[in-house]
């Protein structure tokens, strides 16, 4: 079929905008938005609408939800939302550098994770390009070419139109958690994510943790659901010491998720036991004696 699925076209970020609005009503003056793990590709249009911005079609009517609405977009008026956010700082925690459109854009890179097929990606990206062009014309900001604007289906692009500040998500989390202070008394760091792949070195958790730990001279071991060996070189360059998959036997995704806690615990124990053995004062001497 050459018709994009309804879910892909109509999933949007209106709910995210409602959450921001709820925080504003509670008196929040600083809001942190995590940009990632979305099911939408609407460029943040829904969030803009929820906060009062007007996204209108040729008849002056509000566009429909999701990426589908962008196909009929003619005008964007962000002024009501900007006024609503006066004196408020929005910090967007973002771990990717993908721009909004094109080969490295929201639809092309993240669309397949949401079930998009090649012809779906073309349609989603075409609508995002229209959105970016109208935003540049109406709001004077070329959000489509900003690195990171493609995060969360382009949610970041929409929030940038409202004056949001984009920050490295992992650095923001590590700072809030006082990670550097904890590193000063740490001997080993265990970290991980679902899968080490081509995105892992691009500002995601493992790369951020490894880089900071390397500066402190602390080894870092990653435990992951799966590890693509051809993607490890760039992580090693950032400071990762080693990476291991946690699975102990072939398993379906359902069974693997069901056993995740046990698998992580067992893999962690194995890594720590090996690390402790290597730290024993006699470990090097013992190995030398066996070689002799």
Residue, then its C-alpha position, 0 to 999 in steps of 0.5 A: x500500500x502507498x497509504x501511510x498508516x493512521x497511527x503514524x499520521x495522527x500520533x501527535x505531541x498534544x499531550x506533551x503540551x498539556x503536561x507543560x501547561x499543567x506545570x505552568x498552572x502549578x507555578x513552574x518557572x523552569x520546565x525540563x522536557x525529555x525529548x525521546x521515546x516518542x510515537x509521533x512525527x508531528x514536529x511538535x505541532x501538537x504541543x504548540x497547539x496545546x500551549x495556545x499557538x495557532x497552526x492554521x490551514x488555508x481556510x483559517x481552521x486549526x489543522x488536525x492532529x499529527x503529521x497529517x495536519x502538516x500537509x494542510x498547514x498554511x500559517x503558524x502564529x506562535x505569539x499566544x504560546x510565547x506570551x503564555x511562557x513569558x518568564x519561563x525557561x524550558x530546557x529540552x533534554x536531548x541525546x541526538x543530533x538529528x535534524x528535522x528533515x532529510x536523510x538524517x531527519x526525524x522520519x528517516x531515522x526514527x520512523x522505522x522504529x515506529x513502524x514506518x515503511x519507505x513510502x511512509x517515511x517519504x510522506x512524513x518527511x515531506x510534511x515536516x519539510x512543509x512545516x519547517x518552511x512555514x515556520x521559517x517564513x512565519x516565525x523567522x526561525x529555521x528550526x529544520x536545520x538545527x542539530x537535535x531538532x529531529x528528536x522525539x519526532x521533531x518535538x524539539x523543533x516545535x519547542x525551539x519556536x517557543x524559545x526553549x533551550x536545548x541541552x545534552x540530555x545525558x549531561x543534564x541528568x548526570x549534573x542533576x545526579x551529581x555524577x562527577x562528585x560520585x565519580x571521585x569515590x568510585x572505582x568502577x562504573x556499570x552502565x548500559x542501554x537496550x542495544x549498542x548500535x549506531x546511535x549509542x556514540x551520538x550523545x546517548x547514555x553510554x557515551x556520556x557516562x564513558x566520557x565523564x568517567x574517562x576524564x576521572x580515570x574510572x573504568x566503565x563497563x556497559x551491560x546491554x540487551x544486545x551489542x553490535x561489535x562493529x559499533x564499539x570502536x567509537x565508544x572505546x574512543x570515548x572512554x568505554x572499557x568493555x561491553x557485554x550482552x546480558x543474554x545467556x541463551x537465545x530468547x525472544x524479546x518477550x522472554x528476554x524482557x521478562x528475565x531482564x532483572x535476573x539477567x542484569x544481576x547475573x551479568x553485573x555479578x560476573x563483571x564485578x567478580x572478574x574486576x575484583x579478581x584482577x585487583x587482587x595484589x597477587x593476580x599478576x604474580x599468579x598469572x606469571x607463575x602459570x606462564x612460567 
